[in-house]
Amino acid sequence: MTKISRRSFLKFAGLAAGGAALASCAPPPAAPAAPAEKPAESAPAAAPAAEGGFAGVTVKMHAISGGNYEQLYTTIPAWEAANGAKVEIVFKGNGFETDKRLVQDFAAGTVDYDVCWDHTSFFSQYVKAGGLEPLDGYFTDAELADFIPRLLNAGRRDGSLWLIPRHYDISLMQFRSDLEGLTAPETWDEFKETAIKFTDPAKGLYGTQFAGKEEALTGRFYEVFTAEGGSLFDDKWEPIFNSAAGVKAATMFADLYKAKAMPPGMTNFVWDDVAKNFANGTIALYTEWPGWYGYFQDPSSSQVAGKFDYARQPKGDGNIHGGWAGAHGFSVTKASQHKDAAVSLIKHLTSPESLTIESETGLLVARQSVFDAVIEKAAGSGVPLDKKRLDLVLLAAQEDLKTPPLIAEWLPMSNIFYPIMQKIILGDVEPKAGLDDAVVQVRKLMDDAGYY
């Protein structure tokens, strides 16, 4: 069973350490689904190409690479054959590398490609730079109807559609089913109580954990904070996350750490660290991306194989479930000289046939019809959790999905916020004082960016 790890998703998505200090995610991020089969060794059957012929045209593509991302590109020869055209992949790299190249090219006016990788956490900066082509006029309502609405809308801003989604990642609540009396908490208040209750130093068991640095920490705060009814900005882009909801969310993190319900090195953790801890049996419950499923279910790598369960994320005082998420996709560059051909290639790469191939690698694809088929297949696996997990991530995508604010300043904002949040967790600053400081710094960032 081949799975792409959340850490890999974040690395590929540029949501991991380093890149703009952004962590998959994503969760990042960015995101595997399941139960997955090993990718086929031979090229897949040809998927039908979009209408239209582009004889003699070469479409240049700026692509993400690595892991399970490559399998989709094996469908490109089918599009080339159907259209008499060629696709030249002029750049491949992980998400951080692709983002860096795109930012540089859009700023310098050196774009010489037609199709580019994109991500819901990144595309706003490309739009602000004037680098992308609005896609509304290239797709009919019927062509867009099969995409999960919240995923599709995550690629919209300023009244236009800029990104066609390919696959996504979203978090679930994950907990040990072998610990007597442990059930999934329905609220974040219950989550805090449960984590403290099940902390047992004598057994080396911590109640919970979070990825504790960079954009990974900002995102975890964001999902708890929004569940509590908070908003990062008001309608005039004034930062307001030092509200009562913000203080409550930040206090939860600090109280859990003070109670020793989280590992002492938590503020150094990223995605692979928290996954390893859970697999080692040292964590009772936490919020996790579903792409680690194969790793957790493998007895050779996990002490909790067959001993854990999933649930929808808890609600907060806002009566809202957490749901920080992100989606990979494709965009057309403003500089493209072959926009119709570029759109045709994107339609091919995100067609039901192509995304069915992508789903077989374990990725959570953006089309409802394909996802339904994956769930139907999982129902016959003989492992109830295979299907339950997929049902939950689909429900979360349909009802709970929340991207970060669709602004170019999200990552710079995160770089301001997460070190302060670390200080709050460690008890070096009180939650309200820390958030007040972060608001002042973020407001200056937004002011410098021309929002006021």
PyMOL commands that set and color helices and strands:
alter all, ss='L'
color gray80, all
select helices_A, chain A and resi 6-13+19-21+67-83+95-108+123-128+136-138+141-144+149-153+188-197+201-203+214-227+244-258+266-268+271-279+290-296+339-349+352-359+368-378+384-399+410-426+431-448
alter helices_A, ss='H'
color red, helices_A
select strands_A, chain A and resi 58-64+86-93+115-119+156-157+160-161+164-170+172-176+285-288+308-311+325-332+364-365
alter strands_A, ss='S'
color yellow, strands_A
deselect
rebuild
show_as cartoon
